[in-house]
Amino acid sequence: MGDNEKALTWIIKAIEIDPTSHYDSEYIHVNILKSKIKNDSISTEDLIETSFGFENLPKTSLNSAKLLSLKRAIYYQLNERISFIKPKDKIIATLLYDLANINYLLEAKADIYLELYRMAEEYGFDQKTIQDRITAINAEIKGKDVKDTVEDKKFDIAKYKTTIILVLGLLLVIFLIFKLRKK
């Protein structure tokens, strides 16, 4: 109903009763309310208590299990809000951006995190930051594709060498059998 201070009080009481409620995501709800009350700028650190860096590619010190837990928590909080909060909204934009970063770090399919970045931009996340990140990710993907292609070619050559060695070995065995049969 718009009374963020009262909402914060009740959310904190709810967490005291069941801290695991909503996939352990209610701390994000608390942080959202605190940000709204402060009426301050919204940041990843304020909302989810971690950062994915300011470089072009996301980085984290969180392990996969913690990233998966954070992914579930953000997804839950977004699912609670996104159907009734329309663009532009800095909180939704930031959570979408963070969810995209997590999906990238967990090596999800590119279309998933690219769509999340697009949605974050639609909700008002900084367009240049998103474009820089997408450009860096695309460059990394191309680099991996080139590397994979080179690795594939090396693998094919190794496979070919093994085949030649096997054929030569087989020919040697046939030759030896032929020689022994003549004697």
C-alpha positions in Angstrom: 0.0 0.0 0.0 3.0 2.2 -0.3 4.0 2.3 3.4 7.5 0.9 3.0 8.5 1.4 6.7 5.5 -0.6 7.9 6.2 -3.2 5.2 9.8 -3.5 6.3 8.7 -4.0 9.9 6.4 -6.9 8.9 8.9 -8.5 6.5 11.5 -8.5 9.3 9.0 -10.2 11.7 8.1 -12.7 9.0 11.8 -13.6 8.5 12.2 -14.0 12.3 9.4 -16.6 12.1 10.7 -18.4 9.1 14.0 -17.3 7.7 13.9 -19.9 4.9 10.6 -18.6 3.5 10.5 -17.8 -0.2 13.6 -19.7 -1.0 15.7 -17.7 1.5 15.0 -14.6 -0.6 13.3 -12.3 1.8 16.6 -10.5 2.6 16.4 -9.1 -0.9 12.9 -7.9 -0.1 14.2 -6.2 3.1 17.0 -4.6 1.0 14.5 -3.4 -1.6 12.4 -1.7 1.1 15.5 -0.2 2.8 16.5 1.3 -0.6 13.1 2.7 -1.1 13.0 4.2 2.4 16.5 5.8 1.9 15.3 6.9 -1.5 18.9 6.5 -2.5 20.5 5.2 -5.7 20.0 1.4 -6.2 23.0 -0.8 -6.6 23.6 -4.5 -6.8 25.4 -4.5 -3.5 22.4 -2.8 -1.8 20.0 -5.4 -3.1 21.8 -8.7 -3.2 24.8 -8.0 -1.0 27.4 -8.9 -3.7 28.7 -7.5 -7.0 29.6 -8.9 -10.3 32.3 -6.3 -11.0 32.4 -3.3 -13.3 34.6 -5.0 -15.9 33.0 -5.9 -19.3 32.6 -9.5 -18.2 30.9 -10.4 -15.0 33.1 -11.8 -12.2 32.4 -13.2 -8.8 34.0 -15.0 -5.8 30.8 -17.0 -5.2 30.9 -20.7 -5.9 28.3 -22.4 -8.1 26.1 -23.5 -5.2 25.9 -19.9 -3.9 25.3 -18.6 -7.4 22.4 -21.1 -7.8 20.9 -20.1 -4.4 21.2 -16.4 -5.4 19.6 -17.2 -8.8 16.6 -18.8 -7.1 16.3 -15.9 -4.6 16.4 -13.2 -7.3 14.1 -15.2 -9.6 11.6 -15.5 -6.7 11.7 -11.8 -5.9 11.3 -10.9 -9.6 8.4 -13.3 -10.0 6.7 -11.6 -7.1 7.0 -8.1 -8.7 7.4 -8.2 -12.5 3.8 -8.9 -13.3 2.6 -5.7 -11.7 5.6 -3.4 -12.0 6.0 -2.1 -15.5 9.1 -0.5 -17.1 10.9 1.7 -16.1 11.9 0.5 -12.6 15.4 0.7 -11.3 15.0 -2.1 -8.8 13.6 -4.6 -11.3 16.2 -3.4 -13.9 19.0 -4.1 -11.4 17.6 -7.5 -10.4 17.2 -8.5 -14.0 20.8 -7.4 -14.8 22.1 -9.4 -11.8 20.1 -12.5 -12.9 21.6 -12.2 -16.3 25.1 -12.0 -14.8 24.5 -15.1 -12.7 23.1 -17.0 -15.7 26.2 -16.1 -17.7 28.5 -17.2 -14.8 26.7 -20.5 -14.5 27.2 -21.0 -18.3 23.5 -21.0 -19.2 22.5 -20.8 -22.8 23.4 -17.4 -24.3 19.8 -16.7 -25.3 18.7 -16.8 -21.6 21.2 -14.2 -20.3 21.0 -12.1 -23.4 17.2 -11.9 -23.0 17.6 -11.0 -19.3 20.1 -8.2 -20.3 17.5 -7.0 -22.9 14.8 -6.9 -20.2 17.1 -5.1 -17.8 17.6 -2.5 -20.4 13.9 -2.2 -21.0 13.3 -1.6 -17.3 15.9 1.2 -17.4 19.3 -0.3 -16.6 22.1 1.7 -18.2 22.2 0.9 -21.9 25.9 1.5 -22.4 26.8 -0.9 -19.5 24.6 -3.6 -21.0 25.9 -3.1 -24.5 29.6 -3.2 -23.3 28.9 -6.4 -21.4 27.1 -8.0 -24.4 29.9 -7.0 -26.7 32.5 -8.5 -24.4 30.5 -11.7 -24.0 30.0 -12.0 -27.8 33.8 -11.5 -28.2 34.5 -14.2 -25.6 32.0 -16.6 -27.3 33.7 -16.0 -30.7 37.1 -16.6 -29.1 35.8 -19.9 -27.6 34.3 -20.9 -30.9 37.7 -20.3 -32.7 39.6 -22.1 -29.9 37.1 -25.0 -30.0 37.5 -25.2 -33.8 41.3 -25.3 -33.5 40.9 -27.9 -30.8 38.6 -29.9 -32.9 41.1 -29.8 -35.8 43.9 -30.9 -33.5 41.6 -33.7 -32.3 40.9 -34.8 -35.9 44.6 -34.8 -36.7 45.3 -36.9 -33.6 42.6 -39.3 -34.6 44.0 -39.5 -38.1 47.5 -40.2 -36.7 46.1 -43.0 -34.5 44.4 -44.5 -37.5 47.6 -44.4 -39.6 49.5 -46.0 -36.7 46.9 -48.7 -36.4 46.9 -49.4 -40.1 50.7 -49.5 -40.2 50.7 -51.8 -37.2 48.1 -54.1 -38.9 50.2 -54.1 -42.1 53.3 -55.0 -40.1 51.4 -57.9 -38.4 50.1 -59.1 -41.8 53.7 -58.8 -43.2 55.1 -60.8 -40.3 52.4 -63.5 -40.6 53.1 -63.7 -44.4 56.9 -64.0 -43.8 56.4 -66.7 -41.1 54.1 -68.6 -43.3 56.6 -68.6 -46.1 59.3 -70.1 -43.8 
